[in-house]
């Protein structure tokens, strides 16, 4: 019975995503890369004893975080114009 309910739920979810014109590519990427990101974040937090600060102070981490922030801000800026 759970499988039938899951089938109906994801069918309705897919229909709503198509109806409201959500892009499918980011959803698929998030579904595939989400568990990988979670595993590596947990591994990194175990190496730093739960401290999140090294993720923000190392030069390579700052570089990638700044690229991510820049891309989001740029996309929002282009959309508002």
C-alpha positions in Angstrom: 0.0 0.0 0.0 2.9 2.4 0.7 4.2 1.9 -2.9 0.8 2.9 -4.3 0.6 6.0 -2.1 4.2 7.0 -3.0 3.3 6.6 -6.7 0.3 8.8 -6.4 2.2 11.4 -4.4 5.1 11.7 -6.8 2.7 11.6 -9.7 0.8 14.6 -8.3 4.1 16.3 -7.4 5.4 15.8 -11.0 2.2 17.2 -12.5 2.3 20.3 -10.3 5.9 20.9 -11.2 5.1 20.7 -14.9 2.0 22.8 -14.5 3.8 25.6 -12.6 6.8 25.3 -15.1 9.5 24.4 -12.6 12.8 23.5 -14.3 13.5 19.8 -14.0 17.3 19.9 -14.2 17.9 21.5 -10.7 15.5 19.1 -9.1 17.3 16.1 -10.7 20.7 17.5 -9.8 19.6 18.0 -6.2 18.2 14.5 -6.0 21.4 13.0 -7.3 24.0 15.2 -5.5 22.1 15.7 -2.2 23.2 12.4 -0.5 26.8 12.9 -1.7 26.9 16.4 -0.3 25.4 15.3 3.0 28.0 12.5 3.4 30.9 14.7 2.7 29.6 17.5 4.9 29.2 15.0 7.8 32.8 13.7 7.1 34.2 17.3 7.1 32.4 18.1 10.4 33.8 15.0 12.0 37.3 16.0 11.0 36.8 19.5 12.6 35.0 18.2 15.7 31.7 19.8 14.6 33.2 23.2 14.0 31.8 24.9 10.8 34.3 27.8 10.8 37.0 26.0 8.8 34.5 25.8 5.9 34.4 29.6 5.8 38.0 30.5 6.5 40.0 28.2 4.2 41.0 30.0 0.9 39.5 27.4 -1.5 36.3 27.2 0.5 36.0 31.0 0.4 36.6 31.0 -3.3 33.8 28.4 -4.0 31.4 30.1 -1.6 32.0 33.5 -3.2 31.4 32.0 -6.7 28.1 30.5 -5.4 27.0 33.7 -3.8 28.0 35.7 -6.9 26.1 33.4 -9.2 22.9 33.6 -7.1 23.1 37.4 -6.8 23.8 37.8 -10.5 20.9 35.7 -11.4 18.5 37.6 -9.1 19.9 40.9 -10.4 19.4 39.9 -14.1 15.8 38.7 -13.3 14.9 42.0 -11.6 16.0 44.1 -14.5 
